[in-house]
């Protein structure tokens, strides 16, 4: 009679079913970590943009502290040359001249005179839909700059005036309705005297 040499259960490896279950659990854990990391990264970009907006507002006001009006020729490049825009937003050429001002999503940032000569506008182009609504809610909510008079998105088609602040989440989502790769255009108008 032939005797089979059977290995005891404790010395055998995983079965295919056990290996599949372990790999499935590891996949779920990695997926959850990926989603959480993406949310944290997105929140960091929104916070950075909100802080950059406030820094630019204060710098522009400081530049015009002795004036009652905003220059019609004001641009983001001029403000950047005067040191009024955070350095991580600025692209310079080989000679050190400011060539571009961009946000964290790579969209163009513009500064211009507002509808009245005592106001100025800051515009962020190509902002994705989710961050767009987050920035609107944060910038118009508690602790907002008191000189903020108009805020909106969607290429300037939907805006809210100071009397309608804070902008709620539902309204912000309605303003930030561009889902295409081009993104939304966020526009903020501030009074020169906060």
C-alpha positions in Angstrom: 0.0 0.0 0.0 1.2 3.4 -0.9 1.1 6.0 1.7 0.6 9.6 0.8 2.7 12.2 2.4 0.0 14.7 3.4 1.2 18.0 4.8 -0.5 19.2 7.9 -3.0 22.2 7.4 -0.7 24.5 9.3 2.1 24.2 6.7 0.0 24.9 3.6 -0.2 28.3 2.0 -3.2 30.5 1.2 -6.0 29.2 -1.0 -6.9 31.2 -4.0 -10.1 32.3 -2.2 -8.2 33.5 0.8 -5.7 35.4 -1.3 -8.5 37.0 -3.3 -10.2 38.2 -0.1 -7.0 39.6 1.2 -6.3 41.4 -2.0 -9.8 42.8 -2.1 -9.5 44.2 1.4 -6.1 45.8 0.6 -7.7 47.3 -2.5 -10.5 48.8 -0.5 -8.1 50.3 2.0 -5.9 51.8 -0.7 -9.0 53.2 -2.5 -10.1 54.9 0.8 -6.7 56.3 1.3 -6.6 57.6 -2.3 -10.0 59.3 -1.9 -9.0 60.9 1.5 -5.7 62.1 0.1 -7.4 63.7 -3.0 -9.9 65.5 -0.7 -7.1 66.8 1.5 -5.2 68.0 -1.6 -8.2 69.7 -3.0 -9.0 71.4 0.3 -5.4 72.6 0.5 -5.6 74.1 -3.0 -8.9 75.9 -2.1 -7.3 77.3 1.1 -4.2 78.4 -0.8 -6.4 80.2 -3.4 -8.5 81.9 -0.7 -5.4 83.1 1.1 -3.8 84.3 -2.1 -7.0 86.3 -2.9 -6.8 88.0 0.5 -3.1 88.8 0.1 -3.7 90.3 -3.3 -6.6 92.5 -2.0 -4.5 93.8 0.9 -1.5 94.5 -1.4 -3.6 96.4 -4.0 -5.2 98.5 -1.2 -1.7 99.2 0.2 -0.5 100.2 -3.3 -3.4 102.7 -3.6 -3.4 103.8 0.1 -2.9 107.5 -0.8 -5.3 107.4 -3.8 -9.1 107.6 -3.9 -9.3 105.7 -7.2 -7.9 102.6 -8.8 -5.7 103.1 -11.9 -7.5 102.1 -15.1 -4.3 100.5 -16.3 -3.9 98.2 -13.3 -3.0 94.6 -14.2 -1.9 91.5 -12.4 1.6 91.9 -13.9 1.9 95.4 -12.5 0.7 94.3 -9.1 3.2 91.4 -9.3 6.0 93.7 -10.2 5.2 95.8 -7.1 5.4 92.7 -4.9 1.6 92.4 -4.4 1.1 88.9 -5.7 2.4 85.8 -4.0 5.6 84.5 -5.7 4.2 81.0 -6.3 1.6 82.5 -8.7 4.2 84.4 -10.8 6.0 83.2 -14.0 9.0 85.3 -15.0 11.1 85.3 -18.1 14.9 85.0 -18.2 15.2 88.7 -17.6 13.1 88.5 -14.4 10.1 90.3 -16.0 6.6 89.0 -15.0 5.1 87.2 -17.9 2.1 85.4 -16.3 0.1 85.2 -13.1 -1.7 81.9 -12.6 -3.7 80.1 -9.9 -3.1 76.6 -8.5 -5.0 75.1 -11.4 -2.9 76.8 -14.0 -5.7 79.3 -14.9 -5.0 83.0 -15.7 -5.4 85.5 -12.8 -6.3 89.0 -13.8 -6.6 92.2 -11.9 -8.5 95.2 -13.3 -10.4 98.3 -12.4 -13.9 97.6 -11.2 -17.1 99.1 -12.7 -16.5 102.2 -10.6 -13.1 103.9 -10.2 -13.0 103.1 -6.4 -13.1 99.4 -6.9 -11.0 96.6 -8.5 -11.7 93.1 -9.7 -9.7 89.9 -9.3 -10.5 87.1 -11.7 -9.4 83.4 -11.5 -9.9 81.5 -14.8 -10.3 77.7 -15.3 -11.3 76.8 -11.7 -12.8 73.3 -11.5 -16.5 73.1 -10.4 -16.0 71.7 -6.9 -13.2 74.1 -5.8 -15.1 77.0 -7.5 -18.1 76.6 -5.2 -15.9 76.0 -2.1 -14.0 79.3 -2.8 -17.2 81.3 -3.2 -18.6 80.0 0.0 -15.4 80.6 2.0 -14.7 84.0 0.5 -18.2 85.4 1.1 -18.9 83.7 4.5 -18.0 84.7 8.0 -14.7 86.5 8.3 -14.8 87.8 4.7 -13.2 91.0 3.6 -15.6 93.8 4.4 -14.8 95.5 1.1 -16.0 92.6 -1.0 -18.9 94.0 -3.0 -19.6 91.4 -5.8 -18.6 87.8 -6.1 -19.6 85.3 -8.8 -18.7 82.6 -11.3 -19.5 81.2 -14.6 -17.9 83.8 -16.8 -19.6 86.7 -15.0 -23.1 85.5 -15.9 -24.1 84.8 -12.3 -23.0 87.1 -9.5 -24.1 88.0 -5.9 -23.8 91.5 -4.4 -22.7 92.3 -0.9 -26.3 92.4 0.4 -26.7 88.7 -0.5 -23.6 87.4 1.3 -22.8 84.9 2.5 -23.3 82.8 -0.7 -24.7 79.4 0.4 -23.5 76.1 -0.9 -26.6 75.6 -3.2 -26.2 79.1 -4.8 -22.4 78.6 -5.2 -22.9 75.3 -7.0 -25.4 77.1 -9.2 -22.9 79.8 -10.0 -20.1 77.3 -10.6 -22.0 75.3 -13.3 -19.3 74.8 -15.8 -18.1 71.2 -15.7 -16.0 71.3 -18.8 -12.2 71.1 -18.7 -12.0 74.9 -19.3 -13.5 75.3 -15.8 -15.3 78.3 -14.2 -14.2 81.9 -14.1 -14.4 83.3 -10.5 -14.7 87.1 -10.3 -14.4 89.2 -7.1 -15.0 92.9 -6.9 -13.6 94.8 -3.9 -13.9 98.4 -2.8 -10.6 100.2 -2.5 -11.5 101.3 1.0 -12.5 98.2 2.8 
